[in-house]
Amino acid sequence: MRLTIVQTGDVPAPLRSHFGPYPAMFERMFDNTGKAFEYETVVVNDNGMLPDPTQLEGIVITGSPAGVYENHAWLPPLRAFIRAAYEAKTPMLGICFGHQIMADALGGDVQKSEKGWGLGRHTYRVASRPGFMADAPETLAIACSHQDQVIVPPSEAEVILASDFTPNAGLFYKSGKALSFQPHPEFLDDYALALVELRRGKAPDTVVDQGIESFGKTSDSDRLGDYIGAFFRD
């Protein structure tokens, strides 16, 4: 199966040379599922042209420092792309910003949260178990880095991951072909930790310190990556 990775942002400049680009992180995650995937990348945050989503096998929309409420020339075409992909039932995944822009394009409400920064490894309740997550445990602990949140999900979406901090952390859509998560299963711990450290001075020190301490929890990123692989392959 060929996945088209829609890149909507770049790894922060201080971390880029060491950790590489976001598409490579997704490729590693999918390769680790043991399922056969091929990849192509479309960079849209530089106003790159989006392909016809009806002709694609699978779509992955990455994270970004952008907000869905900001005025970027590439956002309206991306919304149209998402709506067309959803209508065509092209399998589609959104992570972090990808989660938010999918919700925004399909009728939800996304805002900068009054709760502030979500940093480190957060623990999410499994609120529902689609077939590809049938054996999911009660909770999943995954790294996150965000201020914006899906405040109101689209009417087409069911909440499948939730926490007190992020009530709409995972969404599965009624078409059965669209899935999104606020946290980042594609991040390895060294990058996720470096990202938390980079927020010092932007996020309160107490939030940064708690984020660093949270990596003492066991990660469930590989498990969630396996579920995402099954979503696309099955």
C-alpha positions in Angstrom: 0.0 0.0 0.0 1.3 3.4 -1.0 0.9 6.2 1.6 1.0 9.8 0.6 2.5 11.8 3.5 1.2 15.4 3.5 3.9 17.4 5.2 2.4 20.5 6.9 5.3 21.6 9.0 9.0 21.2 9.7 11.0 19.8 12.6 12.2 22.9 14.6 15.4 24.3 13.2 17.6 23.5 16.3 16.6 19.8 16.2 16.4 19.3 12.4 20.0 18.2 11.7 19.9 15.5 14.4 16.4 14.1 14.1 15.6 14.6 10.4 12.2 15.4 8.8 8.7 14.4 10.0 8.0 12.1 7.0 10.9 9.9 7.9 9.5 9.5 11.4 6.2 8.2 10.0 8.0 5.9 7.6 9.9 4.4 10.6 6.6 4.0 12.5 4.9 2.2 9.6 7.9 0.1 8.8 7.9 -1.1 12.4 4.4 -2.5 12.0 5.7 -5.3 9.8 3.2 -4.5 7.1 4.2 -3.6 3.6 4.0 0.2 2.9 5.5 2.5 0.3 5.8 6.2 0.7 5.7 9.5 -1.2 5.7 13.0 0.4 3.9 16.2 -0.6 5.1 19.3 1.2 2.1 21.7 1.4 3.4 24.2 4.0 5.6 25.6 1.2 2.4 25.9 -1.0 3.1 22.7 -2.8 0.5 21.2 -5.0 -1.8 18.6 -3.6 -2.6 15.5 -5.7 -6.1 14.3 -6.5 -7.1 12.5 -3.2 -9.5 10.1 -5.1 -6.4 8.6 -6.9 -4.4 7.9 -3.7 -4.2 4.7 -1.7 -3.8 6.2 1.7 -3.1 9.7 3.2 -1.1 10.8 6.3 -1.3 14.4 7.4 1.6 15.4 9.7 2.0 17.8 12.6 2.8 21.5 12.2 3.5 24.6 14.2 0.6 26.3 12.3 -2.9 26.7 13.7 -6.0 25.9 11.7 -7.3 29.4 12.5 -4.3 31.1 11.0 -4.2 32.8 7.6 -2.0 30.6 5.4 -2.5 30.3 1.7 -2.1 26.5 1.8 -4.9 25.9 4.4 -8.0 26.3 2.1 -6.6 23.8 -0.5 -5.8 21.4 2.3 -9.3 21.6 3.7 -10.7 21.0 0.2 -8.3 18.0 -0.2 -9.5 16.5 3.1 -13.2 16.9 2.2 -12.6 15.3 -1.2 -10.7 12.4 0.4 -13.4 11.9 3.0 -16.1 11.9 0.3 -14.1 9.4 -1.8 -13.4 7.2 1.3 -9.7 7.4 0.7 -8.1 6.1 3.9 -6.8 9.1 5.8 -4.8 9.6 9.1 -4.1 12.9 10.8 -1.7 13.5 13.7 -1.6 16.6 15.9 -2.1 19.4 13.5 -3.4 16.8 11.0 -5.9 15.7 13.7 -7.0 19.3 14.1 -7.2 20.3 10.4 -9.3 17.1 9.6 -11.7 18.1 12.4 -11.8 21.7 11.2 -12.4 20.7 7.5 -15.1 18.2 8.4 -17.2 20.5 10.7 -15.5 20.5 14.1 -14.2 23.4 16.2 -10.4 23.8 16.9 -9.0 26.5 19.2 -6.0 27.3 21.3 -6.9 25.6 24.6 -7.3 27.5 27.8 -5.5 24.6 29.5 -2.2 25.7 27.9 0.6 23.4 26.7 0.3 19.7 26.6 3.9 18.3 26.8 5.5 14.9 27.5 3.9 11.5 27.7 0.2 11.8 28.4 -2.1 8.9 29.3 -5.3 8.6 27.4 -8.4 6.5 28.1 -9.5 4.2 25.3 -13.1 5.4 24.9 -14.0 3.1 22.1 -12.5 0.2 20.2 -12.9 0.1 16.4 -12.0 -3.3 14.9 -8.3 -2.4 14.3 -8.1 -1.5 18.1 -10.1 -4.5 19.3 -7.5 -5.6 21.9 -6.6 -2.1 23.1 -6.0 -1.8 26.9 -7.8 0.7 29.1 -5.2 3.4 28.6 -2.5 4.3 26.1 0.5 6.5 27.0 1.8 8.6 24.0 4.0 11.6 23.7 2.3 14.9 22.8 3.3 18.6 22.2 0.5 21.0 21.5 -1.5 24.0 22.6 -4.4 23.8 20.2 -7.2 21.2 20.6 -10.3 19.9 18.9 -12.9 21.5 21.2 -15.9 20.1 19.4 -15.5 17.1 17.1 -17.4 16.9 13.8 -20.7 15.1 14.0 -19.2 12.4 11.8 -16.6 11.6 14.4 -16.6 9.2 17.4 -14.1 9.9 20.2 -11.8 6.9 20.7 -9.1 8.4 22.9 -9.7 10.9 25.7 -8.1 12.5 28.7 -9.1 15.2 31.2 -6.6 17.5 29.5 -7.5 16.5 25.9 -11.1 15.2 25.8 -11.1 14.7 22.0 -7.6 13.1 21.6 -8.5 10.4 19.1 -11.3 10.5 16.5 -12.6 7.7 14.2 -15.1 8.8 11.5 -18.3 7.2 10.5 -17.0 6.5 7.0 -14.6 4.0 8.5 -11.8 5.5 6.4 -10.7 8.5 8.5 -8.8 8.4 11.8 -6.9 11.0 13.8 -5.0 11.5 17.0 -3.7 14.5 18.9 -0.6 12.7 20.4 2.4 11.6 18.3 3.0 7.8 18.0 5.6 8.5 15.3 7.9 10.3 17.8 10.8 8.4 19.4 11.5 9.3 23.0 14.8 11.2 22.3 13.0 13.5 19.9 9.9 13.9 22.1 12.1 14.8 25.1 14.2 17.3 23.0 10.9 18.9 21.9 9.8 19.3 25.5 13.1 20.9 26.4 12.8 23.3 23.5 9.5 24.6 24.9 11.2 26.0 28.0 10.7 29.7 28.0 7.5 29.3 26.0 5.6 26.9 28.4 5.8 27.3 32.2 8.8 25.7 33.8 6.5 23.5 35.9 4.8 22.1 32.7 8.2 21.5 31.1 9.5 19.8 34.2 6.4 17.6 34.5 6.7 16.8 30.8 10.3 15.6 31.2 9.4 13.5 34.3 6.5 11.9 32.3 8.9 9.9 30.2 9.3 7.6 33.1 6.0 6.0 32.0 6.2 3.1 29.6 5.4 4.2 26.0 2.5 2.7 24.1 3.6 4.4 20.8 4.5 1.1 19.1 1.1 -0.3 20.0 -0.7 2.6 18.6 1.5 2.5 15.5 0.4 -1.1 15.0 -3.3 -0.1 15.3 -2.7 2.6 12.7 -1.0 0.1 10.4 -4.0 -2.2 10.8 -6.4 0.6 10.0 -4.7 1.2 6.7 -4.0 -2.5 5.8 -7.1 -4.2 7.0 
